[in-house]
Amino acid sequence: MLDPSSSEEESDGIVEEESKEAMAPQAGSRISPSRTSESSGGLAPSSSRSSARPTSPSPSAVSEEKEDLEKLQREEEDRKKKLQLYVFVMRCVAYPFNAKQPTDMARRQQKITKQQLQQTKDRFQAFLNGDTQIVADEAFINAVQSYYEVFLKSDRVAKMVQSGGFSATDFRDVFKRHIEKRVRSLPEIDGLSKETVLSSWMAKFDTIYRGDEDPRKAQQRMTASAASELILSKDQLYEMFQNILGIKKFEHQLLYQACQLDNLDEQAAQIRRELDGRLQMADQIARGGKFPKFVSKEMEAMYIEELKSSVNQLMANLESMPVSKGGEFKLQKLKRGHNTSIIDMGQEDENTLSKSDVVLSFTLEVVIMEVQGLKSLAPNRIVYCTMEVEGGEKLQTDQAEASKPTWGTQGDFTTTHPLPAVKVKLFTESTGVLALEDKELGRVVLHPTPNSPKQSELHKMTVTKACPDQDLKIKLAIRMDKPQNMKHCGYLWAFGKNVWKRWKKRFFVLVQVSQYTFAMCSYREKKSEPQELLQLDGYTVDYSDPQPGLDGGRAFFNAVKEGDTVIFASDDEQDRILWVQAMYRATGQSHKPVPPTQVQKLNSKGGASAQMDAPISQFYADRAQKHGMDEFISANPCSFDHASLFEMVQRLTLDHRLNDTFCCLGWFSPGQVFVLDEYCARNGVRGCHRHLCYLRDLLERAESGAIIDPTLLHYSFAFCASHVHGNRPDGLSTVKVDEKERFEDIKERLRVILENQIVNFRYCFPFGRPEGALKATLSLLERVLMKDIVTPVPPEEVKGVIRKCLEQAAQLNYQRIKEYAKIEENVGRLVTPAKRLEETIRLAELVIEVLQQNQEHHAEAFAWWTDLMVEHAETFLALYAIDMDAALEIQSPESWDSFPLFQLLNDFLRTDYHLCNGKFHKHLQDLYAPLVVRYVDLMESSIAQSIHKGFERESWEPVNNGSGTSEDLFWKLDALQTFIRDLHWPEEEFAKHLESRIKLMSSNMIENCVKRTRMAFESKLTKSSKSTDFRISPTLCTMFNVMVDAKDQSAKLCAMEMGQEKQFHSQIDELIEESVKDMIQLLVAKFVAILEGVLAKISRYDEGTLFSSFLSFTVKAASKYVDVPKPGMDVADGYVTFVRHSQDMLRDKVNEEVYIERLFDQWYTATMNLLGTWLTERMDQQLHVYQLKILIRITKKKYRDFRLQGVLDSTLNSKMYDTVRNRLTLEEATASVREGGMQGISMKDSDEEDEEDD
């Protein structure tokens, strides 16, 4: 027992067998009645085998078989429909007379595929990794890095590539726009323009993009693709539509040959029959009243006029097609009536042909090869031939010897005789002395026709009496070309009522005068005008049986017209078929004659022998019939619904176009446009129907993700709108109800799609690509919102729609970037505040990037609605504000980590003209203003505490420009001000308040620092020694430096740019100056006190004192026995050393030259005044010699040292100095005459003193 599953397999086998039979014509097998019966009989065994199985198969198996059969039937019907459609398309390509391939369409670029995108990514990654040999600077590498990260790695670009909307040109344009801003922001370089930099960068980009590919091959490929986008040959168009309709090559060959597509006469005749049928159909519609449903009853009459007008236009187009290319004769074109299928013969005088209208022009080529049988002449005799067409010039061949009479000479002639007489004569040169002419040996007279053999043949010559060679033959070829307007010619027997009244064999020529005028003409030999002619307008040609009583002719046919019948007969069947086919094309009749041999073949099996005489066209027709193609070839085009057929071919063509290698965006190629235009014009497809179908197909593709150019949608929509609203540019005014309904439906679908594209503008038009598409989308939306073709839509209504779309776009864009950043709603899991803040900052970076891209790539499209884009940005930022507020709420009050978020957002917003101080910006300020104030308060308290504690522990060791505490203070103040400045607070009042607050705080802090430093200076100085052992310590210099640094810092930290508010800076400056002045005074006082101590020591030597007398006596007594040192010199040297050390220390450690100079001036002046006062007090006393020596030494060294330190001469040579110098000089002169003298010490300068100083 068989397994039940085998039943299903068996049934599947049956279905497959039936499928093969159903698809057999497509596979090329020949179907005949016997083949069909055999096939059906072959199924019987399997059905009997299946009957041995359970008699009740499962319902599912039966239903599956039924569905499979229905599917096969649908596929077969679809195949037949496509074959029939291909026949109509082939005829449009073969003989176009309405449309041309457009040459002004925009050239489409090659689209980028997924593989090419990945390859491009790899090439740019290799460049960034340094794996290429391309030399580039850092700026270019950064630009490429940004391009790679932002553009190439974008998901939106990958999706666009998948949709076929990106080309290599788009990649290049995006990079160029990307780098233009960067190049403009680069600093100027002498000798290198920014245009040069830009072109250099683009050249490097092309090198990276191209990789290792040979640029010549790429250029060749681009050239070939560009050529295919322009003009296509007929063979290329055939091949294209074979691919579009799924037609196999052998099917095309069968249809091509059977339809005689290479026969222009047959195609023109087919068009005439089609136009005839369309006029008859219009008359039938008018008589039967079977009109389509129009929006108005009055349109029915207009519809008939439109049909006839369109046919008349086609007739005029056909009539304008040239009959003869380059002919000498301008053939008469007869007028065509618009209400009849044949030429109106009512005006006989105007439309009747005369014999002169059908004069033809022929070209003959006569080639003489050789003469045979020439034996009587001596071998060295000269022979030659002449040739002439009667009535024309005579030509002569070259001379040849009688032993080898061959030439191969060609003579070209023109004649107007359809039956010309060609004479060829053979001559030999006369040897007689008195002979005047050459001797003729023989001649031949031929009557060629265009149907005569073209190859060379031997002809027997008629010899003269003087030639003994009676069997003389000449080999020659005569080629008679057929004129373009001669459609057929040959010998026929003819008999008619008005012409050819006697049954006789004549030479006939079928002449085409114009596209609608043909004539059957009979000619005699050597005559250029016909003997008789028959104008074929209104006649119907068909095969006929042999007529009794007419002797001559074997195959009969006739031409019949009301009141007239002309009988023709040829000598063979093939000639008859050719004549009937030619006359059938000429008459334009709807009935197609069927050869009796074909009828016999259908009724009997022995048709092969009857077909022996059939022409080659009949052979192809029979071959096509055997393959099931005859029904498609012979089908009447007027009986088909071309609206639905065109809808099908346009849809398939669009699918083919969108799947080719070009970034077409829905635009057809020039060749496709040409074929579709020709099909519509030839078959009467209404323009509105065409564009409605096109719109529907485009919208379906757009809904499925394909990139469609909105300009293309706009073009078709505008056409349909103008038609439906009665404003068509072509004048058609009838509007069908279904057209209006379909238009309204498409209008609504289009509106929905356009709004969706605007909502998704970042993803439908990434980086502004396709160029101008978003702007065109907005323009089209405005057109779609119009109620009619004339009344513009109110601007507020358009604005409202776009505003709603952009609101949704903001929500969508924000949701997308949240998904991209992988920020989810943290429900049920704990997230640390730091992590949440980090996510918020990352999200802020993405928000800014989105807004910058919108401004860079999409702002131009929304130029008319800038305020709406601002609202969109504010809505977008408001959505972010919700997450930002939530993240900031959970931050610790003691944390200041959120300030980078404010700086990031504020730096972007403040530079945007439209968003600066907008809703979100103000919200951001309101959110951070308390934080900033609190931060400043805390910083002020912290800095104040650090000053207090720092100065308490201050060691006054030099640190940089001051002490440790002052450096820390100034750094903190500068950092705080830099922070506040970097906030770039946008609100002017609060910014002023912050600045004023910070400057005031800085002023107070510096004031505190200055006061504490002065106090420390005074305390330090008070505790120091008052003798010459005193040394200026580094700590005192550090305090001076703190003052210097405080002054410098106050200029930066306390200065305000606003008028009267400069008081902070001026006040602290005054305080510093007063403090420095006090410090200098304290230090000068210290120096004066030290000098006072020295003077006090030498005051003991004043004249008249007990101590002075005792000291002098003791020194004199001791000097007799030992070498006593000079009293007082140690004091002088100690003081000089103290001065020099102090000067060097101050000069080396204090950073401000002005303070040093001021200190030295005051120090010199004060001490010099002290010396002058001391001397003045002793005006009446003579100085002791030891006092004099010390004072001279101190004065001279002081003067010299202070002069070396840069004290001005005006200060050095003061009145007090002059007084002191004069007194000491006088005392010196007095002392020098005393016992012992001055021992080399003098107020005068000397080299010895200089050496001593050194």
PERA-V28775 format. One record per backbone hydrogen bond with DSSP energy under -0.5 kcal/mol. NH is the residue of the N-H (numbers start at 1). CO is the residue of the C=O. E is the energy in kcal/mol with one decimal. If there is no record, write none. Layout:
NH:CO:E, NH:CO:E
This chain:
6:3:-1.8, 7:3:-0.6, 7:4:-1.0, 8:4:-0.9, 9:5:-2.0, 10:6:-2.4, 11:7:-2.6, 12:8:-2.4, 13:9:-1.9, 14:10:-1.9, 15:11:-2.3, 16:12:-2.7, 17:13:-2.2, 18:14:-2.8, 19:15:-2.8, 20:16:-2.5, 21:17:-2.1, 22:18:-3.0, 23:19:-2.5, 24:21:-0.8, 26:23:-0.5, 27:23:-1.6, 28:24:-0.9, 28:25:-0.7, 29:24:-1.6, 31:626:-1.0, 32:30:-0.5, 36:32:-2.4, 37:33:-2.4, 38:34:-2.5, 39:35:-2.3, 40:36:-2.7, 41:37:-2.7, 42:38:-2.2, 43:39:-0.7, 43:40:-0.8, 44:41:-1.3, 45:41:-0.5, 47:43:-1.9, 48:44:-2.4, 49:45:-2.8, 50:46:-2.4, 51:47:-1.4, 52:48:-0.8, 52:49:-0.8, 53:50:-1.1, 57:55:-0.6, 62:58:-1.7, 63:59:-2.6, 64:60:-2.3, 65:61:-2.2, 66:62:-2.4, 67:63:-2.6, 68:64:-2.6, 69:65:-2.5, 70:66:-2.7, 71:67:-2.5, 72:68:-2.5, 73:69:-2.5, 74:70:-2.5, 75:71:-2.6, 76:72:-2.5, 77:73:-2.7, 78:74:-2.7, 79:75:-2.3, 80:76:-2.5, 81:77:-2.4, 82:78:-2.3, 83:79:-2.3, 84:80:-2.7, 85:81:-2.4, 86:82:-2.4, 87:83:-1.8, 88:84:-1.7, 89:85:-2.3, 90:86:-2.9, 91:87:-2.0, 92:88:-1.6, 93:89:-2.1, 94:90:-2.8, 95:91:-1.9, 96:93:-0.5, 102:100:-0.5, 111:661:-2.6, 112:166:-3.0, 117:113:-2.4, 118:114:-2.4, 119:115:-2.5, 120:116:-2.6, 121:117:-2.4, 122:118:-2.5, 123:119:-2.2, 124:120:-2.3, 125:121:-2.6, 126:122:-2.4, 127:123:-1.8, 128:124:-2.3, 129:125:-1.9, 130:127:-1.2, 131:126:-2.9, 135:133:-0.5, 141:137:-2.1, 142:138:-2.6, 143:139:-2.0, 144:140:-2.7, 145:141:-2.6, 146:142:-2.4, 147:143:-2.4, 148:144:-2.7, 149:145:-2.5, 150:146:-2.9, 151:147:-1.9, 152:147:-1.8, 153:148:-1.6, 154:151:-1.5, 158:154:-1.7, 159:155:-2.3, 160:156:-2.1, 161:157:-2.7, 162:158:-2.1, 163:159:-1.6, 164:161:-1.3, 165:160:-2.3, 168:110:-0.9, 171:167:-1.6, 172:168:-2.0, 173:169:-2.7, 174:170:-2.5, 175:171:-1.7, 176:172:-2.4, 177:173:-2.6, 178:174:-2.0, 179:175:-2.0, 180:176:-1.4, 181:177:-0.8, 182:178:-0.5, 183:179:-2.9, 184:180:-2.2, 185:181:-1.6, 186:182:-0.6, 186:183:-1.0, 189:192:-0.7, 192:189:-2.0, 197:193:-1.6, 198:194:-2.6, 199:195:-2.5, 200:196:-2.3, 201:197:-2.5, 202:198:-2.3, 203:199:-2.1, 204:200:-2.0, 205:201:-2.5, 206:202:-2.5, 207:203:-1.9, 208:204:-2.5, 209:205:-3.1, 210:206:-2.5, 211:207:-1.8, 213:210:-1.5, 218:214:-1.9, 219:215:-2.3, 220:216:-2.4, 221:217:-2.6, 222:218:-2.5, 223:219:-2.4, 224:220:-2.5, 225:221:-2.4, 226:222:-2.6, 227:223:-2.2, 228:224:-1.9, 229:225:-1.1, 230:226:-0.5, 230:227:-1.3, 237:233:-2.1, 238:234:-2.9, 239:235:-2.5, 240:236:-2.3, 241:237:-2.3, 242:238:-1.8, 243:239:-1.9, 244:240:-2.0, 245:241:-2.4, 246:242:-1.0, 247:242:-2.1, 252:248:-2.2, 253:249:-2.3, 254:250:-2.4, 255:251:-2.6, 256:252:-3.1, 257:253:-2.3, 258:254:-2.6, 259:255:-2.6, 260:257:-0.8, 261:256:-1.9, 263:260:-1.8, 264:262:-0.9, 267:263:-1.9, 268:264:-2.7, 269:265:-2.4, 270:266:-2.3, 271:267:-2.1, 272:268:-2.2, 273:269:-2.3, 274:270:-2.3, 275:271:-2.8, 276:272:-2.2, 277:273:-2.4, 278:274:-2.2, 279:275:-2.1, 280:276:-2.4, 281:277:-2.4, 282:278:-2.2, 283:279:-2.2, 284:280:-2.4, 285:281:-2.6, 286:282:-2.3, 287:283:-2.6, 288:284:-3.3, 289:285:-2.0, 290:285:-0.5, 291:289:-1.7, 294:292:-0.7, 295:735:-2.2, 299:296:-1.3, 300:297:-1.6, 302:298:-0.9, 303:299:-2.0, 304:300:-1.5, 305:301:-1.8, 306:302:-2.4, 307:303:-2.4, 308:304:-2.6, 309:305:-2.8, 310:306:-2.5, 311:307:-2.0, 312:308:-2.7, 313:309:-2.2, 314:310:-1.9, 315:311:-2.7, 316:312:-2.6, 317:313:-2.4, 318:314:-2.9, 319:315:-3.0, 320:316:-1.6, 321:318:-1.4, 326:324:-0.8, 331:329:-0.8, 334:332:-0.6, 345:343:-0.6, 348:346:-1.3, 351:347:-2.2, 352:348:-2.1, 357:354:-1.3, 358:355:-1.0, 359:356:-0.9, 362:415:-3.4, 364:413:-3.2, 365:479:-2.3, 366:411:-3.0, 367:365:-0.5, 367:477:-2.9, 368:366:-0.5, 368:409:-2.4, 369:367:-0.6, 369:475:-2.8, 370:475:-1.2, 371:405:-1.9, 372:473:-3.3, 375:373:-1.2, 381:378:-2.0, 383:400:-3.4, 384:427:-2.2, 386:425:-2.3, 387:395:-2.7, 388:423:-2.0, 389:393:-0.7, 390:388:-0.5, 390:421:-2.6, 392:389:-2.9, 395:387:-3.1, 397:385:-2.8, 400:383:-2.6, 402:381:-2.3, 403:379:-1.7, 404:401:-1.4, 405:402:-0.5, 406:404:-1.8, 407:369:-3.1, 408:368:-2.2, 409:368:-1.1, 411:366:-3.1, 413:364:-2.7, 415:362:-2.0, 418:416:-0.6, 418:527:-0.8, 420:417:-0.6, 422:420:-0.6, 422:446:-3.2, 423:388:-2.8, 423:421:-0.6, 424:444:-2.6, 425:386:-2.2, 426:442:-3.1, 427:384:-3.1, 428:439:-2.8, 429:382:-2.0, 439:428:-2.3, 441:426:-3.4, 442:426:-1.2, 443:462:-1.9, 444:424:-2.2, 446:422:-2.8, 452:449:-1.9, 457:476:-2.9, 459:474:-2.7, 461:472:-2.9, 462:443:-3.5, 463:461:-0.7, 464:441:-1.8, 467:464:-1.2, 468:466:-0.6, 470:468:-1.0, 472:470:-0.8, 473:372:-2.6, 473:471:-0.5, 474:459:-2.7, 475:370:-3.2, 476:457:-2.4, 476:474:-0.6, 477:367:-2.3, 479:365:-2.5, 480:478:-0.5, 481:363:-2.5, 481:479:-0.6, 486:483:-1.3, 487:485:-0.7, 487:510:-2.8, 488:510:-0.9, 490:508:-2.1, 492:506:-2.5, 493:569:-3.1, 494:504:-1.7, 495:567:-2.0, 496:500:-2.3, 504:494:-1.2, 504:502:-0.7, 506:492:-3.2, 507:523:-0.8, 508:490:-3.1, 508:506:-0.7, 509:521:-2.8, 510:488:-3.0, 511:509:-0.7, 511:519:-2.8, 512:485:-3.2, 513:511:-0.6, 513:517:-2.6, 514:517:-1.6, 517:514:-0.7, 519:511:-2.5, 520:534:-3.2, 521:509:-2.7, 521:519:-0.7, 522:532:-2.7, 523:507:-2.7, 526:419:-2.3, 527:524:-1.4, 531:522:-3.0, 532:522:-1.0, 534:520:-2.4, 536:518:-2.0, 539:536:-1.9, 540:560:-2.2, 542:558:-2.0, 544:556:-1.7, 550:547:-1.5, 551:549:-0.7, 554:570:-3.0, 555:570:-2.4, 556:554:-0.6, 557:568:-2.4, 558:542:-2.4, 559:566:-2.5, 560:540:-2.8, 561:564:-2.9, 564:561:-3.1, 566:559:-2.6, 567:495:-3.0, 568:557:-3.5, 569:493:-2.0, 570:555:-2.7, 576:572:-1.6, 577:573:-2.3, 578:574:-2.1, 579:575:-2.4, 580:576:-2.9, 581:577:-2.5, 582:578:-2.3, 583:579:-2.8, 584:580:-2.5, 585:581:-2.0, 586:582:-1.4, 587:583:-2.7, 588:584:-1.2, 593:591:-0.6, 595:593:-0.5, 598:595:-1.0, 599:595:-1.6, 600:596:-2.5, 601:597:-1.8, 602:598:-1.7, 603:599:-1.4, 604:600:-1.5, 610:606:-0.6, 611:607:-0.8, 611:608:-0.7, 612:609:-1.1, 614:611:-1.5, 619:615:-1.6, 620:616:-2.2, 621:617:-2.1, 622:618:-2.6, 623:619:-2.3, 624:620:-2.5, 625:621:-2.2, 626:622:-2.2, 627:623:-1.2, 628:625:-1.7, 629:624:-3.1, 630:624:-0.6, 632:629:-0.6, 633:629:-1.7, 634:630:-2.7, 635:631:-0.5, 637:635:-0.6, 639:636:-1.8, 640:637:-1.4, 642:640:-1.4, 645:641:-1.9, 646:642:-2.8, 647:643:-2.0, 648:644:-1.8, 649:645:-2.6, 650:646:-2.9, 651:647:-1.8, 652:648:-2.5, 653:649:-2.3, 654:650:-2.3, 655:651:-2.2, 656:652:-2.4, 657:653:-2.5, 658:654:-2.7, 659:655:-1.1, 660:657:-1.2, 663:109:-3.4, 664:662:-1.8, 667:664:-1.7, 670:229:-0.8, 673:669:-2.7, 674:670:-2.4, 675:671:-2.1, 676:672:-2.5, 677:673:-2.7, 678:674:-2.4, 679:675:-2.5, 680:676:-2.4, 681:677:-2.4, 682:678:-2.6, 683:679:-2.3, 684:680:-0.8, 685:680:-1.8, 690:686:-2.3, 691:687:-2.4, 692:688:-2.6, 693:689:-2.5, 694:690:-2.2, 695:691:-2.9, 696:692:-2.6, 697:693:-2.7, 698:694:-2.7, 699:695:-2.8, 700:696:-2.3, 701:697:-2.2, 702:698:-2.6, 703:699:-2.7, 704:700:-1.4, 705:702:-1.4, 706:701:-2.7, 707:163:-0.9, 708:706:-0.7, 709:665:-2.9, 712:709:-0.7, 713:709:-1.6, 714:710:-2.6, 715:711:-2.1, 716:712:-2.0, 717:713:-2.8, 718:714:-2.7, 719:715:-1.8, 720:716:-2.4, 721:717:-3.0, 722:718:-2.5, 723:719:-1.9, 724:720:-2.9, 725:721:-2.2, 726:723:-1.5, 727:722:-4.1, 731:728:-1.0, 737:293:-2.9, 740:736:-2.0, 741:737:-2.5, 742:738:-2.8, 743:739:-2.3, 744:740:-2.3, 745:741:-2.3, 746:742:-2.9, 747:743:-2.8, 748:744:-2.0, 749:745:-2.3, 750:746:-3.2, 751:747:-2.2, 752:748:-2.3, 753:749:-2.5, 754:750:-2.9, 755:751:-2.5, 756:752:-2.3, 757:753:-2.6, 758:754:-2.2, 759:755:-2.4, 760:756:-2.2, 761:758:-1.3, 763:760:-1.4, 764:760:-3.2, 765:761:-1.6, 768:765:-1.6, 769:766:-1.8, 773:770:-2.4, 776:772:-2.0, 777:773:-2.1, 778:774:-2.2, 779:775:-2.1, 780:776:-2.5, 781:777:-2.4, 782:778:-2.0, 783:779:-1.7, 784:780:-2.8, 785:781:-2.0, 786:783:-1.1, 788:791:-0.6, 797:794:-0.8, 798:794:-1.7, 799:795:-2.7, 800:796:-2.4, 801:797:-2.1, 802:798:-2.6, 803:799:-2.6, 804:800:-2.2, 805:801:-2.2, 806:802:-2.7, 807:803:-2.0, 808:804:-2.0, 809:805:-2.4, 810:806:-2.2, 811:807:-1.7, 812:808:-2.7, 813:809:-3.2, 814:810:-2.3, 815:811:-2.2, 816:812:-2.4, 817:813:-2.3, 818:814:-1.9, 819:815:-2.1, 820:816:-2.5, 821:817:-2.6, 822:818:-0.5, 822:819:-0.6, 823:818:-2.5, 824:822:-0.7, 826:824:-0.6, 827:825:-2.3, 828:826:-0.5, 836:832:-2.5, 837:833:-2.6, 838:834:-2.3, 839:835:-2.3, 840:836:-2.2, 841:837:-2.4, 842:838:-2.2, 843:839:-2.5, 844:840:-2.2, 845:841:-2.1, 846:842:-1.7, 847:843:-2.6, 848:844:-2.6, 849:845:-2.2, 850:846:-2.6, 851:847:-2.4, 852:848:-2.7, 853:849:-2.4, 854:850:-2.5, 855:851:-2.1, 856:852:-2.5, 857:853:-3.0, 858:853:-0.6, 858:854:-1.7, 859:854:-1.1, 862:858:-1.3, 863:860:-1.4, 865:862:-1.4, 866:863:-0.7, 869:865:-1.6, 870:866:-1.9, 871:867:-2.2, 872:868:-2.6, 873:869:-2.4, 874:870:-2.5, 875:871:-2.7, 876:872:-2.5, 877:873:-2.6, 878:874:-2.4, 879:875:-1.9, 880:876:-1.5, 881:877:-2.4, 882:878:-1.2, 883:879:-1.0, 884:880:-2.7, 885:881:-3.0, 886:882:-1.9, 887:883:-2.1, 888:884:-2.3, 889:885:-1.9, 890:886:-0.9, 891:888:-1.2, 895:892:-1.9, 899:896:-1.2, 901:898:-0.9, 902:898:-1.3, 903:899:-2.6, 904:900:-2.4, 905:901:-2.4, 906:902:-3.3, 907:903:-2.4, 908:904:-1.1, 909:905:-2.8, 910:906:-2.8, 911:908:-0.6, 912:908:-0.5, 912:909:-1.1, 913:911:-0.6, 916:912:-2.1, 918:915:-2.3, 922:918:-2.7, 923:919:-2.4, 924:920:-2.7, 925:921:-2.0, 926:922:-2.9, 927:923:-2.0, 928:924:-2.0, 929:925:-2.6, 930:926:-0.6, 932:928:-2.7, 933:929:-2.4, 934:930:-2.7, 935:931:-2.4, 936:932:-2.6, 937:933:-2.5, 938:934:-2.5, 939:935:-2.4, 940:936:-2.6, 941:937:-2.4, 942:938:-2.6, 943:939:-2.8, 944:940:-2.4, 945:941:-2.2, 946:942:-2.2, 947:943:-2.1, 948:944:-2.2, 949:945:-2.7, 950:946:-2.2, 951:947:-2.5, 952:948:-1.3, 953:949:-1.5, 959:962:-4.4, 962:959:-2.7, 967:963:-2.4, 968:964:-2.1, 969:965:-2.5, 970:966:-3.0, 971:967:-2.3, 972:968:-2.3, 973:969:-2.7, 974:970:-2.6, 975:971:-2.7, 976:972:-2.6, 977:973:-2.6, 978:974:-2.8, 979:975:-2.4, 980:976:-2.5, 981:977:-3.0, 982:978:-2.8, 983:979:-1.1, 984:980:-0.6, 984:981:-1.3, 988:986:-0.5, 991:987:-2.4, 992:988:-2.4, 993:989:-2.4, 994:990:-2.9, 995:991:-2.4, 996:992:-3.0, 997:993:-2.8, 998:994:-2.7, 999:995:-2.7, 1000:996:-2.6, 1001:997:-2.5, 1002:998:-2.6, 1003:999:-2.7, 1004:1000:-2.6, 1005:1001:-2.7, 1006:1002:-2.7, 1007:1003:-2.5, 1008:1004:-2.5, 1009:1005:-2.3, 1010:1006:-2.9, 1011:1007:-2.6, 1012:1008:-2.5, 1013:1009:-2.1, 1014:1010:-2.5, 1015:1011:-2.4, 1016:1012:-2.2, 1017:1013:-2.3, 1018:1014:-2.6, 1019:1015:-2.5, 1020:1016:-2.5, 1021:1017:-2.5, 1022:1018:-2.3, 1023:1019:-1.7, 1024:1021:-0.8, 1030:1027:-2.1, 1033:1031:-0.6, 1036:1033:-0.5, 1037:1033:-1.4, 1038:1034:-2.7, 1039:1035:-2.1, 1040:1036:-2.0, 1041:1037:-2.6, 1042:1038:-2.4, 1043:1039:-1.8, 1044:1040:-2.2, 1045:1041:-3.4, 1046:1042:-2.7, 1047:1043:-2.2, 1048:1044:-2.2, 1049:1045:-3.2, 1050:1046:-2.3, 1051:1047:-1.4, 1052:1048:-0.8, 1052:1049:-0.6, 1053:1049:-3.9, 1054:1050:-2.2, 1059:1057:-0.9, 1061:1058:-2.2, 1062:1059:-1.4, 1063:1060:-1.1, 1064:1061:-0.8, 1065:1054:-0.6, 1066:1062:-2.0, 1067:1063:-2.9, 1068:1064:-1.9, 1069:1065:-2.0, 1070:1066:-2.3, 1071:1067:-2.2, 1072:1068:-2.4, 1073:1069:-2.6, 1074:1070:-2.6, 1075:1071:-2.6, 1076:1072:-2.9, 1077:1073:-2.5, 1078:1074:-2.5, 1079:1075:-2.6, 1080:1076:-2.7, 1081:1077:-2.5, 1082:1078:-2.8, 1083:1079:-2.3, 1084:1080:-2.9, 1085:1081:-2.7, 1086:1082:-1.9, 1087:1083:-2.3, 1088:1084:-2.9, 1089:1085:-2.6, 1090:1086:-2.0, 1091:1087:-2.1, 1092:1088:-2.5, 1093:1089:-1.8, 1094:1090:-1.7, 1095:1091:-2.6, 1096:1092:-2.2, 1097:1093:-1.5, 1098:1094:-1.8, 1099:1095:-1.0, 1100:1097:-0.9, 1101:1098:-1.3, 1102:1099:-1.8, 1105:1102:-1.4, 1109:1105:-1.6, 1110:1106:-2.4, 1111:1107:-2.1, 1112:1108:-2.0, 1113:1109:-2.3, 1114:1110:-2.2, 1115:1111:-1.8, 1116:1112:-2.1, 1117:1113:-2.5, 1118:1114:-2.0, 1119:1115:-1.8, 1120:1116:-0.6, 1120:1117:-0.9, 1121:1118:-1.2, 1122:1118:-2.3, 1124:1122:-1.0, 1129:1126:-1.3, 1132:1128:-1.8, 1133:1129:-2.9, 1134:1130:-2.9, 1135:1131:-2.2, 1136:1132:-2.5, 1137:1133:-2.7, 1138:1134:-2.3, 1139:1135:-2.5, 1140:1136:-2.7, 1141:1137:-2.8, 1142:1138:-2.4, 1143:1139:-2.8, 1144:1140:-2.8, 1145:1141:-2.6, 1146:1142:-2.5, 1147:1143:-2.8, 1148:1144:-2.2, 1149:1145:-2.6, 1150:1146:-1.9, 1153:1151:-0.6, 1156:1152:-1.4, 1157:1153:-2.6, 1158:1154:-2.4, 1159:1155:-2.7, 1160:1156:-2.9, 1161:1157:-2.5, 1162:1158:-2.4, 1163:1159:-3.0, 1164:1160:-2.8, 1165:1161:-2.6, 1166:1162:-2.9, 1167:1163:-2.3, 1168:1164:-2.4, 1169:1165:-2.5, 1170:1166:-2.2, 1171:1167:-2.4, 1172:1168:-2.6, 1173:1169:-2.7, 1174:1170:-2.5, 1175:1171:-2.5, 1176:1172:-2.4, 1177:1173:-2.3, 1178:1174:-0.6, 1178:1175:-0.9, 1179:1176:-1.7, 1181:1178:-0.8, 1188:1184:-2.8, 1189:1185:-2.4, 1190:1186:-2.1, 1191:1187:-2.6, 1192:1188:-2.9, 1193:1189:-2.4, 1194:1190:-2.8, 1195:1191:-3.2, 1196:1192:-2.7, 1197:1193:-2.4, 1198:1194:-2.5, 1199:1195:-2.7, 1200:1196:-2.6, 1201:1197:-3.2, 1202:1198:-2.8, 1203:1199:-1.9, 1204:1200:-2.1, 1205:1201:-1.5, 1206:1203:-1.3, 1207:1202:-2.3, 1211:1208:-0.6, 1212:1208:-2.5, 1213:1209:-3.3, 1214:1211:-0.9, 1214:1212:-0.8, 1218:1214:-2.3, 1219:1215:-2.5, 1220:1216:-2.7, 1221:1217:-3.1, 1222:1218:-2.7, 1223:1219:-2.4, 1224:1220:-2.7, 1225:1221:-2.6, 1226:1222:-2.5, 1227:1223:-2.8, 1228:1224:-2.3, 1229:1225:-2.2, 1230:1226:-2.1, 1231:1227:-2.7, 1232:1228:-1.7, 1233:1230:-1.0, 1234:1231:-1.1, 1241:1238:-1.3, 1242:1240:-0.5, 1250:1246:-1.3, 1251:1247:-2.4, 1252:1248:-2.6, 1253:1249:-2.7, 1254:1250:-2.2
